[in-house]
């Protein structure tokens, strides 16, 4: 009886880890803290499962490229944070929490893929559960977005409480889901799913009023519509998609017009030497980031970087630049931020990260995959913001990739 109980306990860990995994995305959009707590529990169950299987002499593979990419980000974040804290006396959490999340993501991915290989849970059940988790995440997040839009005139933020990050995470999840639908076997609901998710997601993105997402998400949807047309050659359906997309954009016309006018005005202000705008301050930060990288190509502390930026702007009569407000957060560009702090090694890790999630995916599958779609969107959003150091985005992206990897391990989607 004791052996039976011990075996039952051992086999409980895969169920607990996987149940936690598929619960994260549907909850995170509604209540970020709840999703965060479940993410940690998922990591604890996964770590326990790895330890148990190690002592059971099960073969555990630690070389999955996607998991290693997350681990390398975590090592860079924690390594730099230790350097900045103990050699330069910087205060605050720095990137310790982001690094910890990346390492926990590595543990989760390693164990979940191990569970798949060992067939602790049925593959059919795993795949169906992953698809259901993604679908439920779309339904809960979109419903919450509509509710917020009806009860408030403010930008939609969902449970994440930051409109920009909400837009990036929501866009990544929905674009992956739409790509998954395009790759699925033909069935009578395929076009309906594509149409519904495309139109609803476009409208929700407009409600966040995040400029980069409004452009990038729309372009992705147009591309995917053309891909669907190349497969179906159904002019009536594609026309319907186009009309509904125009309606979704038309409903948000005031928002689009306002954001477009603001963008044009901010660019003109910058051209005339005024960077006291969101866009203008970004231009200044990008320039400063490149200059600090040229000065310290192998990395530096944030204090050193910011002191150099402050001195440079003072010397060039820009003491009141809005860039000085944001440099303690980040420089609003993923690659420039990494270059300015982590140096060449940080840029190389980031390049490897996107190589694994985009280039390697496209080379193996020979077509756009859900993981590649979500990763390309993340890369593009990182051109005007920094998303991979966000502790919320790290958890959501790693879970998304884990779910999609399990789905993609099956040659045929059902």
VOLO-903450 format. One record per residue (C-alpha): x, y, z; residue number from 1; residue in three letters. Coordinates in steps of 0.5 Angstrom, whole numbers, plus 500, padded with zeros to 3 digits. Example, Ala and Ser with C-alpha at 12.3 -4.5 7.8 and 13.67 -1.06 7.14 Angstrom:
2
<zaza <525,491,516>,1,ala>
<zaza <527,498,514>,2,ser>
This chain:
414
<zaza <500,500,500>,1,unk>
<zaza <506,505,502>,2,unk>
<zaza <509,504,495>,3,unk>
<zaza <502,505,491>,4,unk>
<zaza <501,511,495>,5,unk>
<zaza <508,514,494>,6,unk>
<zaza <507,512,486>,7,unk>
<zaza <501,516,486>,8,unk>
<zaza <504,522,489>,9,unk>
<zaza <510,522,484>,10,unk>
<zaza <504,521,479>,11,unk>
<zaza <501,527,482>,12,unk>
<zaza <506,532,480>,13,unk>
<zaza <505,532,473>,14,unk>
<zaza <498,533,474>,15,unk>
<zaza <499,539,478>,16,unk>
<zaza <504,542,474>,17,unk>
<zaza <500,542,468>,18,unk>
<zaza <494,544,471>,19,unk>
<zaza <497,550,473>,20,unk>
<zaza <500,551,467>,21,unk>
<zaza <494,551,463>,22,unk>
<zaza <491,556,468>,23,unk>
<zaza <496,561,468>,24,unk>
<zaza <494,565,461>,25,unk>
<zaza <486,565,462>,26,unk>
<zaza <487,568,469>,27,unk>
<zaza <493,573,468>,28,unk>
<zaza <489,577,463>,29,unk>
<zaza <484,578,469>,30,unk>
<zaza <488,578,475>,31,unk>
<zaza <495,579,474>,32,unk>
<zaza <497,577,481>,33,unk>
<zaza <493,571,481>,34,unk>
<zaza <497,569,474>,35,unk>
<zaza <503,570,477>,36,unk>
<zaza <502,566,484>,37,unk>
<zaza <500,560,479>,38,unk>
<zaza <506,561,475>,39,unk>
<zaza <510,560,481>,40,unk>
<zaza <506,554,484>,41,unk>
<zaza <507,551,477>,42,unk>
<zaza <515,552,477>,43,unk>
<zaza <515,549,484>,44,unk>
<zaza <511,543,482>,45,unk>
<zaza <516,542,476>,46,unk>
<zaza <522,543,480>,47,unk>
<zaza <519,538,485>,48,unk>
<zaza <518,533,479>,49,unk>
<zaza <525,534,476>,50,unk>
<zaza <528,532,482>,51,unk>
<zaza <524,526,483>,52,unk>
<zaza <525,524,476>,53,unk>
<zaza <532,525,477>,54,unk>
<zaza <533,520,483>,55,unk>
<zaza <528,515,479>,56,unk>
<zaza <534,515,474>,57,unk>
<zaza <529,518,469>,58,unk>
<zaza <533,521,463>,59,unk>
<zaza <532,529,463>,60,unk>
<zaza <534,533,458>,61,unk>
<zaza <536,540,459>,62,unk>
<zaza <538,542,452>,63,unk>
<zaza <531,544,449>,64,unk>
<zaza <533,551,445>,65,unk>
<zaza <527,555,447>,66,unk>
<zaza <528,553,455>,67,unk>
<zaza <535,555,454>,68,unk>
<zaza <534,561,451>,69,unk>
<zaza <530,563,457>,70,unk>
<zaza <535,561,461>,71,unk>
<zaza <540,565,458>,72,unk>
<zaza <536,571,459>,73,unk>
<zaza <535,570,466>,74,unk>
<zaza <543,569,467>,75,unk>
<zaza <544,575,463>,76,unk>
<zaza <539,579,468>,77,unk>
<zaza <542,576,474>,78,unk>
<zaza <549,577,473>,79,unk>
<zaza <548,584,471>,80,unk>
<zaza <544,585,477>,81,unk>
<zaza <549,582,481>,82,unk>
<zaza <555,586,478>,83,unk>
<zaza <551,593,479>,84,unk>
<zaza <549,592,486>,85,unk>
<zaza <555,589,489>,86,unk>
<zaza <560,593,485>,87,unk>
<zaza <557,599,484>,88,unk>
<zaza <552,600,489>,89,unk>
<zaza <546,600,485>,90,unk>
<zaza <539,600,490>,91,unk>
<zaza <533,597,488>,92,unk>
<zaza <531,590,485>,93,unk>
<zaza <534,591,478>,94,unk>
<zaza <533,585,474>,95,unk>
<zaza <533,580,479>,96,unk>
<zaza <526,579,479>,97,unk>
<zaza <526,578,471>,98,unk>
<zaza <532,574,472>,99,unk>
<zaza <528,569,477>,100,unk>
<zaza <522,569,472>,101,unk>
<zaza <526,567,466>,102,unk>
<zaza <530,561,470>,103,unk>
<zaza <523,559,473>,104,unk>
<zaza <520,559,466>,105,unk>
<zaza <526,554,464>,106,unk>
<zaza <524,550,469>,107,unk>
<zaza <517,549,467>,108,unk>
<zaza <519,548,460>,109,unk>
<zaza <524,543,462>,110,unk>
<zaza <519,539,466>,111,unk>
<zaza <513,540,462>,112,unk>
<zaza <517,537,455>,113,unk>
<zaza <519,532,460>,114,unk>
<zaza <512,530,462>,115,unk>
<zaza <510,530,454>,116,unk>
<zaza <516,525,452>,117,unk>
<zaza <515,520,458>,118,unk>
<zaza <508,520,456>,119,unk>
<zaza <506,521,464>,120,unk>
<zaza <499,525,461>,121,unk>
<zaza <496,523,454>,122,unk>
<zaza <498,527,448>,123,unk>
<zaza <491,528,446>,124,unk>
<zaza <489,530,453>,125,unk>
<zaza <495,535,453>,126,unk>
<zaza <494,538,446>,127,unk>
<zaza <486,539,447>,128,unk>
<zaza <488,542,454>,129,unk>
<zaza <493,547,451>,130,unk>
<zaza <488,549,445>,131,unk>
<zaza <483,550,450>,132,unk>
<zaza <487,554,455>,133,unk>
<zaza <489,559,449>,134,unk>
<zaza <482,559,447>,135,unk>
<zaza <479,561,454>,136,unk>
<zaza <485,566,455>,137,unk>
<zaza <482,570,449>,138,unk>
<zaza <475,569,451>,139,unk>
<zaza <476,572,458>,140,unk>
<zaza <481,577,456>,141,unk>
<zaza <476,580,450>,142,unk>
<zaza <470,579,455>,143,unk>
<zaza <474,583,460>,144,unk>
<zaza <476,588,455>,145,unk>
<zaza <469,590,453>,146,unk>
<zaza <467,590,460>,147,unk>
<zaza <472,596,461>,148,unk>
<zaza <470,599,455>,149,unk>
<zaza <463,600,457>,150,unk>
<zaza <464,602,464>,151,unk>
<zaza <470,607,463>,152,unk>
<zaza <473,612,458>,153,unk>
<zaza <480,610,460>,154,unk>
<zaza <485,606,456>,155,unk>
<zaza <483,598,456>,156,unk>
<zaza <488,595,461>,157,unk>
<zaza <485,589,463>,158,unk>
<zaza <488,586,470>,159,unk>
<zaza <495,588,468>,160,unk>
<zaza <494,595,469>,161,unk>
<zaza <498,598,464>,162,unk>
<zaza <495,599,457>,163,unk>
<zaza <502,598,453>,164,unk>
<zaza <504,591,456>,165,unk>
<zaza <496,589,456>,166,unk>
<zaza <496,590,448>,167,unk>
<zaza <503,587,447>,168,unk>
<zaza <501,580,451>,169,unk>
<zaza <494,580,448>,170,unk>
<zaza <497,581,441>,171,unk>
<zaza <502,576,442>,172,unk>
<zaza <497,571,444>,173,unk>
<zaza <491,572,439>,174,unk>
<zaza <496,572,433>,175,unk>
<zaza <499,565,436>,176,unk>
<zaza <492,563,436>,177,unk>
<zaza <490,566,429>,178,unk>
<zaza <496,562,426>,179,unk>
<zaza <494,556,430>,180,unk>
<zaza <487,556,426>,181,unk>
<zaza <490,557,419>,182,unk>
<zaza <495,551,420>,183,unk>
<zaza <489,547,423>,184,unk>
<zaza <486,542,419>,185,unk>
<zaza <480,544,415>,186,unk>
<zaza <473,544,418>,187,unk>
<zaza <467,548,418>,188,unk>
<zaza <468,552,424>,189,unk>
<zaza <475,554,421>,190,unk>
<zaza <473,561,418>,191,unk>
<zaza <468,563,423>,192,unk>
<zaza <474,562,428>,193,unk>
<zaza <479,566,424>,194,unk>
<zaza <474,571,423>,195,unk>
<zaza <471,572,430>,196,unk>
<zaza <478,572,433>,197,unk>
<zaza <481,577,428>,198,unk>
<zaza <475,582,428>,199,unk>
<zaza <475,582,436>,200,unk>
<zaza <482,582,437>,201,unk>
<zaza <483,588,432>,202,unk>
<zaza <478,592,436>,203,unk>
<zaza <481,590,443>,204,unk>
<zaza <487,593,441>,205,unk>
<zaza <484,599,438>,206,unk>
<zaza <481,600,445>,207,unk>
<zaza <488,599,449>,208,unk>
<zaza <490,606,444>,209,unk>
<zaza <497,603,444>,210,unk>
<zaza <500,606,437>,211,unk>
<zaza <505,600,436>,212,unk>
<zaza <500,595,437>,213,unk>
<zaza <495,598,433>,214,unk>
<zaza <499,598,427>,215,unk>
<zaza <503,592,428>,216,unk>
<zaza <497,588,430>,217,unk>
<zaza <493,590,424>,218,unk>
<zaza <498,589,419>,219,unk>
<zaza <499,582,422>,220,unk>
<zaza <492,581,421>,221,unk>
<zaza <492,583,413>,222,unk>
<zaza <498,578,412>,223,unk>
<zaza <494,572,415>,224,unk>
<zaza <488,574,411>,225,unk>
<zaza <492,574,405>,226,unk>
<zaza <495,567,407>,227,unk>
<zaza <488,565,408>,228,unk>
<zaza <485,567,401>,229,unk>
<zaza <491,564,398>,230,unk>
<zaza <489,557,401>,231,unk>
<zaza <481,558,400>,232,unk>
<zaza <480,563,394>,233,unk>
<zaza <474,565,397>,234,unk>
<zaza <473,572,395>,235,unk>
<zaza <466,572,399>,236,unk>
<zaza <469,570,405>,237,unk>
<zaza <475,575,404>,238,unk>
<zaza <471,581,403>,239,unk>
<zaza <467,579,409>,240,unk>
<zaza <473,579,413>,241,unk>
<zaza <475,586,410>,242,unk>
<zaza <469,589,411>,243,unk>
<zaza <468,587,418>,244,unk>
<zaza <476,590,419>,245,unk>
<zaza <474,596,416>,246,unk>
<zaza <468,597,421>,247,unk>
<zaza <472,595,427>,248,unk>
<zaza <477,600,425>,249,unk>
<zaza <471,605,423>,250,unk>
<zaza <468,604,430>,251,unk>
<zaza <475,606,433>,252,unk>
<zaza <476,612,428>,253,unk>
<zaza <476,617,433>,254,unk>
<zaza <482,614,437>,255,unk>
<zaza <486,612,431>,256,unk>
<zaza <485,619,429>,257,unk>
<zaza <487,622,435>,258,unk>
<zaza <493,618,436>,259,unk>
<zaza <495,619,429>,260,unk>
<zaza <495,627,430>,261,unk>
<zaza <499,626,436>,262,unk>
<zaza <504,622,433>,263,unk>
<zaza <505,627,427>,264,unk>
<zaza <505,633,432>,265,unk>
<zaza <510,630,436>,266,unk>
<zaza <515,628,431>,267,unk>
<zaza <514,635,428>,268,unk>
<zaza <516,638,435>,269,unk>
<zaza <522,633,435>,270,unk>
<zaza <524,636,429>,271,unk>
<zaza <524,643,432>,272,unk>
<zaza <528,641,438>,273,unk>
<zaza <522,639,443>,274,unk>
<zaza <523,632,445>,275,unk>
<zaza <518,633,451>,276,unk>
<zaza <513,628,448>,277,unk>
<zaza <512,621,448>,278,unk>
<zaza <515,620,441>,279,unk>
<zaza <521,625,442>,280,unk>
<zaza <523,623,448>,281,unk>
<zaza <524,616,445>,282,unk>
<zaza <528,619,440>,283,unk>
<zaza <533,622,445>,284,unk>
<zaza <533,616,449>,285,unk>
<zaza <535,611,443>,286,unk>
<zaza <541,616,441>,287,unk>
<zaza <543,616,448>,288,unk>
<zaza <543,609,448>,289,unk>
<zaza <547,608,442>,290,unk>
<zaza <552,613,445>,291,unk>
<zaza <553,610,451>,292,unk>
<zaza <554,603,448>,293,unk>
<zaza <560,606,444>,294,unk>
<zaza <563,609,450>,295,unk>
<zaza <562,602,454>,296,unk>
<zaza <561,596,449>,297,unk>
<zaza <562,591,454>,298,unk>
<zaza <556,593,459>,299,unk>
<zaza <556,598,465>,300,unk>
<zaza <551,600,471>,301,unk>
<zaza <545,604,470>,302,unk>
<zaza <548,609,474>,303,unk>
<zaza <554,610,470>,304,unk>
<zaza <550,610,464>,305,unk>
<zaza <545,615,466>,306,unk>
<zaza <550,619,469>,307,unk>
<zaza <553,620,462>,308,unk>
<zaza <547,621,459>,309,unk>
<zaza <545,627,464>,310,unk>
<zaza <552,630,463>,311,unk>
<zaza <551,629,455>,312,unk>
<zaza <544,633,455>,313,unk>
<zaza <547,638,460>,314,unk>
<zaza <553,640,455>,315,unk>
<zaza <548,640,449>,316,unk>
<zaza <543,645,453>,317,unk>
<zaza <538,639,454>,318,unk>
<zaza <537,639,461>,319,unk>
<zaza <530,639,461>,320,unk>
<zaza <529,633,456>,321,unk>
<zaza <524,628,458>,322,unk>
<zaza <529,623,456>,323,unk>
<zaza <531,624,463>,324,unk>
<zaza <524,622,466>,325,unk>
<zaza <525,615,463>,326,unk>
<zaza <532,613,463>,327,unk>
<zaza <531,610,470>,328,unk>
<zaza <526,605,467>,329,unk>
<zaza <529,603,460>,330,unk>
<zaza <530,606,454>,331,unk>
<zaza <524,604,450>,332,unk>
<zaza <528,600,445>,333,unk>
<zaza <530,592,447>,334,unk>
<zaza <536,592,443>,335,unk>
<zaza <539,599,445>,336,unk>
<zaza <537,598,452>,337,unk>
<zaza <541,591,452>,338,unk>
<zaza <547,594,449>,339,unk>
<zaza <547,600,454>,340,unk>
<zaza <547,596,460>,341,unk>
<zaza <549,589,458>,342,unk>
<zaza <554,590,453>,343,unk>
<zaza <555,586,447>,344,unk>
<zaza <554,580,451>,345,unk>
<zaza <547,582,452>,346,unk>
<zaza <545,583,445>,347,unk>
<zaza <548,577,443>,348,unk>
<zaza <543,573,448>,349,unk>
<zaza <538,577,445>,350,unk>
<zaza <539,575,438>,351,unk>
<zaza <540,568,440>,352,unk>
<zaza <533,569,443>,353,unk>
<zaza <530,571,437>,354,unk>
<zaza <534,566,433>,355,unk>
<zaza <531,560,436>,356,unk>
<zaza <524,563,437>,357,unk>
<zaza <523,566,430>,358,unk>
<zaza <529,564,425>,359,unk>
<zaza <529,557,427>,360,unk>
<zaza <522,556,427>,361,unk>
<zaza <521,558,420>,362,unk>
<zaza <527,554,418>,363,unk>
<zaza <524,548,421>,364,unk>
<zaza <517,549,419>,365,unk>
<zaza <518,552,412>,366,unk>
<zaza <512,557,414>,367,unk>
<zaza <509,562,419>,368,unk>
<zaza <508,558,426>,369,unk>
<zaza <504,560,432>,370,unk>
<zaza <511,561,436>,371,unk>
<zaza <514,565,430>,372,unk>
<zaza <508,570,430>,373,unk>
<zaza <508,571,437>,374,unk>
<zaza <515,572,437>,375,unk>
<zaza <516,577,431>,376,unk>
<zaza <510,581,434>,377,unk>
<zaza <514,581,441>,378,unk>
<zaza <521,583,437>,379,unk>
<zaza <517,589,433>,380,unk>
<zaza <514,591,440>,381,unk>
<zaza <521,591,442>,382,unk>
<zaza <523,597,437>,383,unk>
<zaza <519,602,441>,384,unk>
<zaza <519,599,448>,385,unk>
<zaza <522,594,452>,386,unk>
<zaza <518,588,454>,387,unk>
<zaza <523,582,455>,388,unk>
<zaza <525,585,462>,389,unk>
<zaza <517,586,464>,390,unk>
<zaza <516,580,469>,391,unk>
<zaza <509,580,467>,392,unk>
<zaza <511,579,460>,393,unk>
<zaza <516,574,461>,394,unk>
<zaza <511,569,465>,395,unk>
<zaza <506,570,460>,396,unk>
<zaza <510,569,454>,397,unk>
<zaza <514,563,456>,398,unk>
<zaza <507,560,458>,399,unk>
<zaza <505,561,451>,400,unk>
<zaza <511,558,448>,401,unk>
<zaza <510,552,452>,402,unk>
<zaza <503,551,450>,403,unk>
<zaza <504,552,443>,404,unk>
<zaza <511,547,443>,405,unk>
<zaza <506,542,446>,406,unk>
<zaza <501,543,440>,407,unk>
<zaza <506,543,435>,408,unk>
<zaza <509,537,437>,409,unk>
<zaza <504,533,434>,410,unk>
<zaza <504,533,426>,411,unk>
<zaza <497,534,425>,412,unk>
<zaza <492,539,429>,413,unk>
<zaza <486,537,431>,414,unk>
